[in-house]
Structures are given as structure tokens and as C-alpha cells.
Amino acid sequence: FTGDLAECGDGIVQAGEQCDDGNTTPGDGCDQNCRIESDLLGNDDCGSPNVIGVGTVTFNTIGATTDGPAEPGQCALLDYTQIDADVWFAFDSPCTDDVVVSVCGAVFDTKIAVYDGADCPAVGSIACSDDDCGPGQGSRLQFAAQIGQPYLIRIGGYDNAQGTSTLTVYCASDTGFGIATCGVNPSDCSATSDQPGCADVPCCLKTCDID
């Protein structure tokens, strides 16, 4: 217990708690006393991103600060332009192809953006997403990448939403991720039943991510 009424580990941030991720396990960004483990966020600053390649990694934004620019274009849902409590990843593209960046399945209100180059961004993103997987289901974007080109990936939240989840990055033509074949035919895409849920590839890709 962190207070008279708050129970650490119940998933509800209450008086006396800085966070509550639904457990009392330290090392995941929120400690056993429901205090933020901000020292774990080595990639809180855009100048010190975690280096990643294609694949899936876990991330944590609990306790992160905000140091990226506002995004008034694609990421301005309900006129909220900032990506709060952001963490950063450095990615050198292994392909000349569309690259997919997905945090579909995140249980907090995510926003993600990609910036050209390895330096902290001075201008807006080349791609941005707010709830592209569906309300409350995470974000997903796709951008045209050049092989060997460095990019910065930024993950944060809407209106200071924070949490932990997984980030997946892949080249769109990489069948190893089981994505390139998804949606070749509309009948490949099911929404809530065995009937086709989509009639075009972009919709199918989203459905496959969510599934």
C-alpha cells in the first residue's frame, strides 16, 4: 500500500502513487511501491536513442519527459498536436522499401512519429500516427525508406498517456513477418468473423496487425 486508499498493483493510479502498471514487479518502469523508475529510461532524450533493427522490442514511456516537436499534421487528433512522454529509437533501414512501424496492441493512448536522419529533429516528421490501429488499440505507420538511411522513431502518448508495450519494425515486403501475403485477396482479411472484413490492402494490413 502506498497510501490509506491506494493499493499498489491494482492498475489504478491513486493518491500517493506515481504509477500503477497492474503489478508490484520492479524493473518494468514502475516499482513495487508504485513509484516511477525513471532511471531505466535511457532513451528518454532524442540525443540518446536506443539502436534497433527490424524485429520487435519492448518499450516503456512511464516517467518519460517530452522533448520532440509538436505534430500539427497527421498527429493532431482532437487538435492535440504534441506527442507527450516520448522515448526514442535509432533505426538504419536495411531496405529500400516501405517500412512499417507498429505499436498495435498497446493498452495506453499512443502516438508515434518517424523523423529523417539521426539527429534530434528540427522539423516535423515524415510520418506520424495517432490511433491508426483503432481507438485504444495502438498506433501504426508506414513510410518510404532508403537502404542505409538513418531514421529516428519516436513513441509517446496523447495527453500525457504513458505505459509499456512492444514496438515492431519491418520492411513491408518481408514475408518473414507474415505481412506481405496478408490481404493479397480480400477474402484473406477477416474482421470479427470468417467473412471478409476489408476490401483493400491497407485495411487488411491494419486488421492483420490488430489480430
Secondary structure, DSSP 8 states (H G I E B T S, - for coil): --SSS--TTSS---TT-S---SS--TTSSB-TTS-B-GGG-TTSSTTS-EEE-SEEEEEE-TT----S----STT-GGG----EEEEEEEEE-SSSEEEEEE-TT-SS-EEEEEEESSS--SS--SEEEESTTSTTS--EEEEEE-TT-EEEEEEEEGGG---EEEEEEEETT-GGGT-TTTTSSGGG-BSSSSSB--SSHHHHHHHHHH-
